[in-house]
């Protein structure tokens, strides 16, 4: 999985997590992810600058 695919996969996962209403722990258990990974990507994607359209 390349960088762009990983970013897209985690963007989808974060959207799923936020809409699930589950706790981090419960969501991670259900999706075979670690809380560390979820927190990392939540932080990474929340600070990621929006891409500008040229």
C-alpha positions in Angstrom: 0.0 0.0 0.0 1.5 3.3 -1.0 1.3 6.6 0.9 -1.7 7.9 -1.0 -3.6 4.6 -0.5 -2.8 4.6 3.2 -4.0 8.2 3.5 -7.3 7.3 1.7 -7.8 4.2 3.8 -7.3 6.1 7.0 -9.5 9.0 5.9 -12.3 6.4 5.4 -11.6 4.8 8.7 -11.7 8.1 10.6 -15.0 9.0 8.9 -16.3 5.6 10.0 -15.1 6.0 13.5 -16.5 9.5 13.9 -19.9 8.5 12.6 -20.0 5.2 14.6 -20.6 6.8 18.0 -18.3 4.1 19.5 -15.5 4.7 22.0 -12.0 4.5 20.6 -11.4 1.2 22.3 -14.6 -0.4 21.1 -14.1 0.8 17.5 -10.5 -0.4 17.4 -11.4 -3.8 18.7 -14.1 -4.1 16.1 -11.8 -3.0 13.2 -8.5 -4.7 14.3 -6.7 -1.4 14.8 -4.8 -0.2 17.8 -5.8 2.9 19.7 -2.3 4.3 19.0 -2.9 4.0 15.3 -6.3 5.7 15.6 -5.0 8.5 17.7 -2.1 9.0 15.3 -4.3 9.3 12.3 -6.9 11.5 14.0 -4.1 13.9 14.9 -2.4 13.6 11.5 -5.6 14.2 9.5 -6.9 17.0 11.7 -3.7 19.0 11.1 -3.3 18.1 7.5 -3.6 21.2 5.3 -6.4 21.1 2.7 -5.1 20.7 -0.8 -5.7 23.7 -2.9 -7.1 23.5 -6.3 -5.0 25.2 -9.0 
